Amino acid sequence: MTVKPLDPAESRVIGRYRVLGLLGSGGMGRVLLGIGPDGRFVAIKQIHQHLLGEHEYRARFRREVSASTRVSGAFTAPVVDFDVDSGNPWLASLFVVGLPLDKVVSEYGPLPVSAVKALAAGLAVALQDIHRLGLVHRDLKPANVMLTAEGPRVIDFGIAQLHENPSGLTETGSALGSPAYMSPEQASAEPITPASDVFSLGALLAMAATGQSPFAAPSMAYTLFNIVHTEPDLGQMAPELRYLIAPLLAKKPELRPTPSQLLDQIGWLPDGAAPWPAPVHAEIQRQFAALTALTANPDATVIVSGTGYQTAAIGTGFGLADVPGSDKAKSRRRTARRVGLAALAVLLLVAGAITWIRLSDKPAGPSAADSMLTKLRNADACLWLQQSMRSSVPPDSGWPSDVSTWTTDTYLGWECAASTAGQSLQVKPGATTDVLQGTGRSIDGVPILSYGGDGSFDCERGVDLSGSNQKWGIVVSMYKSANCDLAEKVLTRLVATRNAPPQRSDAVSLGRIDPCGLVSDKRLNDTVGPVAAKPTDVSAHTCHWHGTSEVKLQLNFEKANEVSTNAPIDLGNGITAIPHNHVVNTICALEYPYRSVGDKVELVSLELQSGGDGDDALYQTICTATKSIMQEIVGNLPRK
């Protein structure tokens, strides 16, 4: 941190803040280091004097103040004061002690994997805060991200704008932003949405991981061309970073994950301070020492550090001697009166504005397996497939590398059927894996399972993500092709991201429902006798209880012309179901057509099986119980 002295003719006071010196200057304005009456350091931004007569710059500064004051999250620099109506308008933000990301990479090299993940997590949280307010940052670049002892901070909302506002800076023809980190929409002067910030985040993370922008070229024109038309080469990244960053750089905004989905993919990070390289932390500590030196003298206040707060000196050092009336004795007396307030202010600051994600404080709630199964149950399978396979299709697979040209057919996100040139594959999130066998290979430590493909025409590849004996996970099936290499490639990408985008509509679909929650333990026990309190066989759409009898519940869909044509039976209360024929009288099965969508029908399939040798009387008893259970299930389904 370098603080330059002001011109002797300049005022040393802006608003209620004493100015200590100049931090930096840019095309639009400059940033000054100041100290407030409560002892806090602030960064004060001003427009250059020669631009004050330009309406455009004043209007832009007002927009920046408006945007900055609305955002106050853990990973943004909070605004503490401003005056947009003075002769020289200014904006004061809490001073962030740290290094800009571009300087860190240029001086110390690319960040390690752990640091890139921490950077991604912090910036994803910052974008959540920004987007939640209806804002788009629109200039997320390495120079606007500070690495501090507590994590990354997003600064400079100079061209942030309401994304729902079609006028002003967001209109067609306006492409403000930093070229190497623009989104394709910005480069093409198209409407901007929050997904634009996600693309910029991807480019920023790629730069942090490799040392250079993935789209930078010798000229702005070539840079913008690369952003719109070329795919970045991410091959030099560690695989876990490549799988994290590649989806962020999708050309189509709808294929990019949201910040929330990115956080889900990153998962929990280790405890402790931000994992920047040691030289970065050393420079940050040097900056804390420099702040102390700037205001050094016997009186004391509190300086924030990465681990809390510490006593530091403040007085008539550099930059303060020229403040009118600030002789040493007066300064000491004023400082002594401020010590208590400054300490309190910083303690509040440590507890509030400057915080780092304590990733060990995992929220209470469903288990990790339950949460994963819920995500798979709610996944938009085709969108997930496109996000995962973008730019990753093997050149010899016979499939177009542009996944958006694949022919896809999805049923409300339950699964995705993709096809090309007579080949087809299916992606089934949350499917059962009990028929698959081990291969001896693994993906990110998860064993790869298989069925077929050893000389057969079709094949399946899957992984068990249940973490128990429930046997569910992700299954990729290939049909009319023995190309199991592609099936495994698709599976690898899906497992690496585990960032399934959710379905965007149709909340009444059976595909989103947990089948195990449709019938009560009491109904099961009262109807069929004691069953296991917890289902033993579970997948996204199947629940199986074992006990003195077995109950199997499955939510499914079929083409309308494949639904059983047996005569329906009355379950009471106007509910009808279709019985299934069995060759043994120890099994009774019913199917309830929930609703029709296009040429498909969503079905609830219920099967009850009793042990022992059956007769007609037992069969009637079993079917009476099956009807009773189905009645409760139907009553718990969403209203159509």
PATORGU-256372 format. One line per field, with one value per residue (C-alpha): residue number from 1; x, y negated, z negated. Coordinates in nm, 2 decimals, padded with zeros to 4 digits. Layout:
// PATORGU-256372
k = (NUM	...) .
X = (X	...) .
Y = (Y	...) .
Z = (Z	...) .
This chain:
// PATORGU-256372
k = (1	2	3	4	5	6	7	8	9	10	11	12	13	14	15	16	17	18	19	20	21	22	23	24	25	26	27	28	29	30	31	32	33	34	35	36	37	38	39	40	41	42	43	44	45	46	47	48	49	50	51	52	53	54	55	56	57	58	59	60	61	62	63	64	65	66	67	68	69	70	71	72	73	74	75	76	77	78	79	80	81	82	83	84	85	86	87	88	89	90	91	92	93	94	95	96	97	98	99	100	101	102	103	104	105	106	107	108	109	110	111	112	113	114	115	116	117	118	119	120	121	122	123	124	125	126	127	128	129	130	131	132	133	134	135	136	137	138	139	140	141	142	143	144	145	146	147	148	149	150	151	152	153	154	155	156	157	158	159	160	161	162	163	164	165	166	167	168	169	170	171	172	173	174	175	176	177	178	179	180	181	182	183	184	185	186	187	188	189	190	191	192	193	194	195	196	197	198	199	200	201	202	203	204	205	206	207	208	209	210	211	212	213	214	215	216	217	218	219	220	221	222	223	224	225	226	227	228	229	230	231	232	233	234	235	236	237	238	239	240	241	242	243	244	245	246	247	248	249	250	251	252	253	254	255	256	257	258	259	260	261	262	263	264	265	266	267	268	269	270	271	272	273	274	275	276	277	278	279	280	281	282	283	284	285	286	287	288	289	290	291	292	293	294	295	296	297	298	299	300	301	302	303	304	305	306	307	308	309	310	311	312	313	314	315	316	317	318	319	320	321	322	323	324	325	326	327	328	329	330	331	332	333	334	335	336	337	338	339	340	341	342	343	344	345	346	347	348	349	350	351	352	353	354	355	356	357	358	359	360	361	362	363	364	365	366	367	368	369	370	371	372	373	374	375	376	377	378	379	380	381	382	383	384	385	386	387	388	389	390	391	392	393	394	395	396	397	398	399	400	401	402	403	404	405	406	407	408	409	410	411	412	413	414	415	416	417	418	419	420	421	422	423	424	425	426	427	428	429	430	431	432	433	434	435	436	437	438	439	440	441	442	443	444	445	446	447	448	449	450	451	452	453	454	455	456	457	458	459	460	461	462	463	464	465	466	467	468	469	470	471	472	473	474	475	476	477	478	479	480	481	482	483	484	485	486	487	488	489	490	491	492	493	494	495	496	497	498	499	500	501	502	503	504	505	506	507	508	509	510	511	512	513	514	515	516	517	518	519	520	521	522	523	524	525	526	527	528	529	530	531	532	533	534	535	536	537	538	539	540	541	542	543	544	545	546	547	548	549	550	551	552	553	554	555	556	557	558	559	560	561	562	563	564	565	566	567	568	569	570	571	572	573	574	575	576	577	578	579	580	581	582	583	584	585	586	587	588	589	590	591	592	593	594	595	596	597	598	599	600	601	602	603	604	605	606	607	608	609	610	611	612	613	614	615	616	617	618	619	620	621	622	623	624	625	626	627	628	629	630	631	632	633	634	635	636	637	638	639	640) .
X = (00.00	00.14	-00.01	00.10	00.09	-00.17	-00.10	-00.03	-00.32	-00.58	-00.81	-00.73	-01.10	-01.38	-01.71	-01.63	-01.32	-00.95	-00.76	-00.43	-00.32	-00.38	-00.43	-00.47	-00.62	-00.80	-00.97	-01.29	-01.17	-00.93	-00.93	-00.81	-00.73	-00.92	-01.00	-01.34	-01.43	-01.48	-01.12	-01.21	-01.01	-01.21	-01.15	-01.30	-01.38	-01.41	-01.47	-01.18	-01.23	-01.21	-01.51	-01.74	-01.90	-02.00	-02.35	-02.27	-02.00	-02.21	-02.51	-02.28	-02.14	-02.49	-02.57	-02.26	-02.35	-02.70	-02.58	-02.30	-02.53	-02.78	-02.52	-02.37	-02.27	-01.99	-01.78	-01.84	-01.68	-01.97	-02.04	-02.02	-02.10	-02.14	-02.24	-02.35	-02.48	-02.16	-01.94	-01.71	-01.92	-01.76	-01.83	-01.66	-01.64	-01.48	-01.11	-01.02	-00.68	-00.56	-00.43	-00.62	-00.63	-00.46	-00.16	-00.14	-00.14	00.11	00.35	00.31	00.18	-00.15	-00.33	-00.33	-00.64	-00.75	-00.72	-00.92	-01.20	-01.21	-01.21	-01.50	-01.70	-01.66	-01.74	-02.04	-02.18	-02.11	-02.29	-02.58	-02.60	-02.58	-02.83	-03.08	-03.12	-03.19	-02.84	-02.58	-02.22	-02.13	-01.76	-01.64	-01.27	-00.94	-00.88	-01.22	-01.16	-00.94	-00.78	-00.80	-00.71	-01.08	-01.15	-01.22	-01.40	-01.59	-01.54	-01.63	-02.00	-01.93	-02.13	-02.36	-02.72	-03.07	-03.10	-03.47	-03.42	-03.40	-03.29	-02.96	-02.65	-02.82	-02.97	-02.86	-02.54	-02.39	-02.11	-01.95	-01.72	-01.36	-01.31	-01.12	-01.39	-01.71	-01.98	-02.09	-02.40	-02.19	-01.95	-02.25	-02.43	-02.73	-02.94	-02.76	-02.88	-02.72	-02.58	-02.35	-02.17	-02.14	-01.96	-01.72	-01.67	-01.56	-01.31	-01.18	-01.14	-00.97	-00.72	-00.66	-00.59	-00.37	-00.23	-00.40	-00.75	-00.90	-01.01	-00.74	-00.59	-00.36	-00.65	-00.99	-01.16	-01.00	-01.07	-01.44	-01.44	-01.30	-01.56	-01.85	-01.72	-01.43	-01.41	-01.14	-00.86	-00.89	-00.67	-00.39	-00.61	-00.65	-00.95	-01.15	-01.11	-01.18	-01.51	-01.59	-01.51	-01.61	-01.99	-01.96	-01.82	-02.11	-02.19	-02.57	-02.67	-02.93	-02.66	-02.46	-02.51	-02.64	-02.41	-02.62	-02.55	-02.19	-02.17	-02.34	-02.08	-01.79	-01.92	-01.77	-01.41	-01.17	-01.17	-00.92	-00.81	-00.84	-00.59	-00.39	-00.02	00.21	00.36	00.00	-00.07	00.27	00.19	-00.15	00.02	00.27	-00.03	-00.17	00.17	00.18	-00.16	-00.02	00.29	00.07	-00.09	00.18	00.21	00.16	-00.22	-00.39	-00.69	-00.77	-00.67	-00.85	-00.64	-00.73	-00.76	-00.94	-00.81	-00.50	-00.39	-00.20	-00.08	-00.25	-00.15	00.01	00.21	00.23	-00.07	-00.21	00.03	-00.11	-00.47	-00.57	-00.55	-00.40	-00.09	00.04	-00.12	-00.47	-00.43	-00.35	-00.64	-00.89	-00.75	-00.77	-01.14	-01.20	-01.02	-01.33	-01.56	-01.30	-01.26	-01.63	-01.67	-01.40	-01.54	-01.88	-01.70	-01.52	-01.85	-02.04	-01.91	-01.57	-01.64	-01.51	-01.73	-01.68	-01.73	-01.72	-02.05	-02.25	-02.63	-02.84	-03.10	-03.12	-02.81	-02.58	-02.72	-03.08	-02.98	-02.81	-03.11	-03.34	-03.12	-03.12	-03.49	-03.53	-03.27	-03.33	-03.15	-03.11	-02.98	-02.74	-02.62	-02.56	-02.38	-02.16	-02.06	-02.01	-01.67	-01.60	-01.73	-01.46	-01.38	-01.41	-01.74	-01.96	-02.15	-02.15	-01.92	-02.18	-02.42	-02.69	-02.74	-02.80	-03.16	-03.29	-03.62	-03.68	-03.99	-04.02	-03.65	-03.68	-03.43	-03.29	-03.28	-03.03	-02.97	-02.77	-02.69	-02.89	-02.72	-02.89	-02.81	-03.01	-02.91	-03.11	-03.04	-03.13	-03.18	-03.13	-02.79	-02.86	-02.81	-02.48	-02.14	-01.81	-01.54	-01.24	-01.23	-01.35	-01.44	-01.33	-01.30	-01.65	-01.64	-01.77	-02.04	-02.13	-02.37	-02.32	-02.07	-01.84	-01.92	-02.29	-02.49	-02.60	-02.43	-02.48	-02.24	-02.33	-02.21	-02.37	-02.40	-02.62	-02.33	-02.53	-02.69	-02.98	-02.81	-02.90	-02.70	-02.65	-02.69	-02.60	-02.72	-02.62	-02.85	-02.79	-02.42	-02.14	-01.97	-01.94	-01.64	-01.88	-02.12	-01.83	-01.72	-02.08	-02.09	-01.75	-01.86	-02.19	-02.02	-01.74	-01.99	-02.27	-02.43	-02.76	-02.96	-03.31	-03.63	-03.77	-04.14	-04.41	-04.41	-04.69	-04.48	-04.44	-04.07	-04.01	-04.18	-04.02	-04.21	-04.12	-04.32	-04.65	-04.76	-04.73	-04.57	-04.89	-05.09	-04.83	-04.82	-05.20	-05.26	-04.99	-04.84	-04.49	-04.26	-03.91	-03.94	-03.70	-03.72	-03.44	-03.44	-03.46	-03.40	-03.52	-03.86	-03.88	-03.94	-03.93	-04.02	-03.94	-04.10	-04.36	-04.48	-04.31	-04.44	-04.29	-04.39	-04.27	-04.34	-04.29	-04.41	-04.50	-04.62	-05.00	-05.03	-04.83	-05.04	-05.24	-05.58	-05.72	-06.06	-06.01	-06.14	-06.30	-06.10	-06.37	-06.40	-06.41	-06.06	-05.99	-05.68	-05.57	-05.50	-05.21	-05.24	-05.00	-04.95	-04.92	-05.18	-04.94	-04.89	-05.14	-05.04	-05.22	-05.14	-05.28	-05.27	-05.19	-05.20	-05.13	-04.87	-04.83	-04.80	-04.70	-04.88	-04.74	-04.81	-04.81	-04.73	-04.79	-04.71	-04.77	-04.63	-04.70	-04.49	-04.60	-04.84	-05.13	-05.49	-05.79	-05.87	-05.52	-05.51	-05.83	-05.68	-05.36	-05.56	-05.78	-05.46	-05.31	-05.63	-05.61	-05.25	-05.31	-05.60	-05.36	-05.10	-05.34	-05.46	-05.11	-05.03	-05.01	-05.33	-05.32) .
Y = (00.00	-00.33	-00.66	-00.97	-01.32	-01.56	-01.89	-02.15	-02.37	-02.09	-02.07	-01.79	-01.75	-01.59	-01.59	-01.46	-01.27	-01.38	-01.30	-01.12	-01.09	-00.97	-00.59	-00.60	-00.76	-00.65	-00.78	-00.89	-00.99	-00.93	-00.74	-00.90	-00.74	-00.91	-00.86	-00.92	-01.07	-00.71	-00.61	-00.40	-00.42	-00.49	-00.50	-00.82	-00.83	-01.16	-01.25	-01.44	-01.81	-01.85	-01.61	-01.77	-01.98	-01.67	-01.55	-01.19	-01.16	-01.31	-01.08	-00.78	-00.87	-00.90	-00.55	-00.42	-00.57	-00.43	-00.08	-00.08	-00.19	00.09	00.36	00.45	00.81	01.00	00.99	00.63	00.31	00.13	-00.23	-00.45	-00.80	-01.00	-01.34	-01.36	-01.72	-01.90	-02.09	-01.79	-01.48	-01.19	-00.84	-00.69	-00.31	-00.12	-00.09	00.26	00.37	00.61	00.65	00.64	00.97	00.86	00.74	01.06	01.27	01.05	01.04	01.38	01.60	01.80	01.89	02.25	02.47	02.41	02.03	02.03	02.23	01.98	01.69	01.85	01.91	01.56	01.40	01.62	01.50	01.14	01.19	01.34	01.03	00.80	00.99	01.03	00.65	00.66	00.52	00.64	00.54	00.54	00.49	00.78	00.81	00.88	00.51	00.49	00.78	00.73	01.02	00.95	01.14	01.22	01.32	01.15	00.82	00.69	00.31	00.05	00.04	-00.24	-00.08	00.14	00.11	00.25	00.55	00.50	00.14	00.15	-00.21	-00.40	-00.20	00.13	00.03	00.19	00.03	-00.03	00.22	00.07	00.30	00.43	00.61	00.92	00.99	00.90	01.15	01.23	01.02	00.72	00.77	00.78	00.49	00.71	00.69	00.77	01.01	01.14	01.43	01.18	01.14	01.52	01.53	01.25	01.45	01.75	01.54	01.39	01.73	01.86	01.57	01.64	02.01	01.97	01.62	01.48	01.40	01.69	01.45	01.17	01.09	00.83	00.60	00.52	00.63	00.97	01.00	00.93	01.18	01.45	01.38	01.42	01.69	01.90	02.15	02.10	02.35	02.46	02.77	02.64	02.62	02.88	03.10	02.99	02.62	02.69	02.86	02.57	02.29	02.42	02.40	02.04	01.96	02.09	01.86	01.89	01.72	01.98	02.25	02.09	02.19	01.94	01.82	02.04	02.35	02.26	02.26	02.60	02.73	02.59	02.74	02.69	02.55	02.60	02.37	02.09	01.77	01.71	01.95	01.70	01.76	01.67	01.36	01.22	01.25	01.10	00.80	00.76	00.75	00.50	00.28	00.30	00.19	-00.09	-00.22	-00.22	-00.41	-00.67	-00.77	-00.68	-00.84	-00.76	-00.77	-00.46	-00.33	00.01	00.16	00.46	00.76	01.10	01.25	00.99	00.65	00.51	00.18	-00.05	-00.41	-00.71	-01.07	-01.35	-01.14	-01.17	-01.36	-01.49	-01.77	-01.99	-01.96	-02.30	-02.30	-01.96	-02.03	-01.74	-01.82	-01.88	-01.57	-01.35	-01.49	-01.43	-01.09	-00.99	-01.08	-00.87	-00.56	-00.41	-00.48	-00.36	-00.03	00.02	-00.06	00.18	00.46	00.41	00.41	00.74	00.89	00.76	00.62	00.80	01.17	01.48	01.79	02.03	02.33	02.57	02.43	02.65	02.59	02.83	03.01	03.31	03.53	03.47	03.78	03.65	03.31	03.47	03.69	03.38	03.20	03.49	03.53	03.16	03.16	03.03	03.33	03.19	02.85	03.03	03.25	02.94	02.75	03.05	03.15	02.81	02.83	03.17	03.41	03.65	03.57	03.93	03.99	03.92	03.66	03.29	03.09	02.82	02.98	02.73	02.90	03.24	03.36	03.38	03.50	03.46	03.54	03.26	03.29	03.65	03.77	03.66	03.85	03.72	03.85	03.79	04.00	04.30	04.31	04.22	04.18	04.12	03.93	04.04	03.84	04.02	04.35	04.69	04.85	05.19	05.38	05.22	05.38	05.23	05.16	05.10	04.74	04.42	04.06	03.82	04.12	04.25	04.60	04.63	04.89	05.06	05.29	05.41	05.26	05.56	05.65	05.58	05.33	05.11	05.01	04.82	04.64	04.51	04.40	04.47	04.14	04.26	04.32	04.63	04.94	04.75	04.77	04.46	04.21	04.10	04.34	04.28	04.53	04.56	04.72	04.84	04.79	04.97	04.63	04.67	04.43	04.15	04.28	04.27	03.93	03.79	03.95	03.81	03.46	03.49	03.63	03.36	03.08	03.23	02.89	03.00	02.69	02.71	02.74	02.39	02.47	02.72	02.76	03.02	03.28	03.61	03.60	03.35	03.55	03.77	04.10	04.20	03.91	03.99	04.26	04.26	04.53	04.56	04.64	04.90	05.07	05.06	05.20	05.46	05.52	05.41	05.29	05.14	04.79	04.66	04.76	05.00	04.94	04.58	04.38	04.04	04.19	04.52	04.62	04.99	05.10	05.45	05.63	05.90	05.77	05.57	05.24	05.09	04.74	04.59	04.26	04.29	04.19	04.38	04.31	04.29	04.58	04.80	04.75	05.07	05.10	05.30	05.18	04.93	05.01	04.77	04.68	04.45	04.08	04.06	04.21	04.49	04.70	04.96	05.31	05.52	05.89	06.13	06.50	06.53	06.43	06.30	05.98	05.70	05.40	05.08	04.79	04.44	04.21	03.88	03.66	03.65	03.42	03.44	03.80	03.92	04.00	03.96	04.27	04.38	04.75	04.93	05.30	05.50	05.85	06.09	06.39	06.75	06.95	06.74	06.82	06.61	06.49	06.37	06.21	06.01	05.91	05.79	05.59	05.43	05.31	05.19	04.98	04.83	04.73	04.59	04.37	04.20	04.16	03.99	03.76	03.64	03.57	03.20	03.06	03.04) .
Z = (00.00	00.11	-00.02	00.16	00.01	00.13	00.30	00.04	00.16	00.12	-00.18	-00.43	-00.53	-00.33	-00.51	-00.86	-00.74	-00.77	-00.46	-00.51	-00.15	00.21	00.26	00.64	00.95	01.26	01.57	01.38	01.04	00.75	00.42	00.10	-00.24	-00.52	-00.89	-01.05	-01.39	-01.52	-01.42	-01.12	-00.80	-00.49	-00.12	00.03	00.40	00.59	00.95	01.12	01.10	01.48	01.52	01.28	01.55	01.75	01.68	01.78	01.51	01.23	01.33	01.33	00.99	00.85	00.99	00.82	00.49	00.52	00.60	00.34	00.06	00.14	00.12	-00.22	-00.23	-00.39	-00.07	00.04	-00.10	-00.29	-00.22	-00.54	-00.41	-00.09	00.05	00.41	00.40	00.30	00.54	00.55	00.47	00.28	00.16	-00.15	-00.19	-00.47	-00.38	-00.27	-00.38	-00.11	00.25	00.58	00.74	01.06	00.87	00.67	00.98	01.17	00.87	00.71	00.99	01.02	00.71	00.58	00.61	00.25	00.29	00.62	00.45	00.16	00.40	00.59	00.28	00.15	00.48	00.53	00.20	00.30	00.63	00.44	00.23	00.53	00.75	00.46	00.48	00.85	00.94	01.18	01.11	01.48	01.42	01.22	01.30	01.11	01.03	00.86	00.63	00.32	00.13	-00.24	-00.55	-00.59	-00.23	00.10	00.13	00.43	00.49	00.74	00.84	01.10	01.38	01.17	01.28	01.21	01.45	01.49	01.61	02.00	02.02	01.96	01.94	02.02	02.35	02.68	02.81	02.47	02.38	02.07	01.89	01.90	02.24	02.12	01.86	02.04	02.10	02.46	02.40	02.30	02.60	02.83	02.66	02.58	02.26	01.94	01.67	01.35	01.57	01.72	01.38	01.36	01.70	01.58	01.26	01.47	01.67	01.34	01.18	01.49	01.47	01.10	01.17	01.49	01.47	01.78	01.91	02.11	02.39	02.39	02.74	02.87	02.96	02.81	03.13	03.11	02.74	02.79	03.08	02.86	02.59	02.83	03.06	02.92	02.64	02.38	02.34	01.98	02.02	01.81	01.50	01.24	01.33	01.02	01.12	01.48	01.39	01.16	01.40	01.75	01.69	01.58	01.93	02.13	02.42	02.35	02.03	01.95	01.94	01.67	01.31	01.06	00.77	00.54	00.76	00.77	00.39	00.39	00.62	00.42	00.10	-00.24	-00.26	-00.55	-00.85	-00.90	-00.74	-00.37	-00.20	00.00	00.07	-00.22	-00.05	-00.01	-00.38	-00.46	-00.24	-00.40	-00.75	-00.61	-00.51	-00.87	-00.99	-00.74	-00.86	-01.21	-01.10	-00.91	-01.24	-01.49	-01.83	-02.20	-02.19	-02.07	-01.87	-01.73	-01.39	-01.25	-01.18	-01.03	-01.37	-01.56	-01.67	-01.83	-01.98	-01.75	-01.76	-01.61	-01.63	-01.42	-01.18	-00.80	-00.65	-00.98	-01.07	-00.80	-00.92	-01.06	-01.44	-01.47	-01.68	-01.88	-02.22	-02.07	-01.86	-02.16	-02.36	-02.08	-02.01	-02.37	-02.38	-02.06	-02.18	-02.34	-02.05	-01.80	-01.99	-02.00	-01.64	-01.53	-01.76	-01.59	-01.25	-01.33	-01.44	-01.14	-00.81	-00.80	-00.83	-00.65	-00.59	-00.87	-00.66	-00.95	-01.09	-00.86	-00.89	-01.07	-00.87	-00.63	-00.59	-00.30	-00.13	-00.17	-00.04	00.26	00.34	00.32	00.57	00.81	00.77	00.87	01.14	01.50	01.65	02.00	01.89	01.66	01.94	02.16	01.89	01.81	02.16	02.31	02.50	02.35	02.62	02.74	03.11	03.21	03.04	03.34	03.14	03.23	03.00	02.98	02.73	02.80	03.13	02.97	03.00	02.64	02.50	02.13	01.92	01.67	01.58	01.45	01.71	02.04	02.36	02.61	02.96	03.27	03.58	03.47	03.13	02.80	02.44	02.12	01.81	01.50	01.19	00.87	01.04	00.87	00.91	00.76	01.08	01.17	01.09	00.99	01.26	01.04	01.16	00.98	01.03	00.76	00.53	00.62	00.77	01.13	01.18	01.51	01.68	02.04	02.28	02.29	02.65	02.60	02.81	02.51	02.19	01.86	01.64	01.29	00.95	00.61	00.42	00.14	-00.10	-00.24	-00.12	00.04	00.38	00.57	00.77	01.13	01.43	01.79	02.04	02.41	02.66	03.02	02.95	02.78	02.72	02.34	02.34	02.41	02.14	01.89	02.01	01.96	01.61	01.52	01.60	01.41	01.10	01.12	01.12	00.90	00.97	01.11	01.22	01.08	01.29	01.35	01.35	01.30	00.92	00.93	01.11	00.94	01.03	00.74	00.48	00.21	00.24	-00.11	-00.25	-00.08	-00.32	-00.70	-00.91	-01.10	-00.79	-00.69	-01.03	-01.07	-00.73	-00.66	-01.00	-01.12	-00.85	-00.89	-01.04	-00.77	-00.40	-00.31	00.07	00.18	00.50	00.62	00.72	00.54	00.18	00.06	-00.29	-00.42	-00.71	-00.76	-00.42	-00.15	-00.02	00.29	00.40	00.73	00.91	01.28	01.62	01.93	02.28	02.28	02.52	02.29	01.97	01.87	02.03	01.74	01.61	01.33	00.98	00.73	00.42	00.28	00.26	00.64	00.67	00.93	00.99	01.24	01.11	01.24	01.30	01.13	01.16	00.78	00.53	00.27	00.47	00.53	00.74	00.83	01.06	01.02	01.33	01.17	01.48	01.85	02.00	02.38	02.48	02.14	01.81	01.46	01.26	00.89	00.88	00.55	00.49	00.17	00.13	-00.15	-00.24	-00.26	-00.04	00.08	00.14	00.26	-00.09	-00.15	00.19	00.11	-00.22	-00.05	00.21	-00.05	-00.23	00.10	00.18	-00.17	-00.13	00.22	00.08	-00.16	00.11	00.35	00.08	00.02	00.38	00.50	00.64	01.01) .
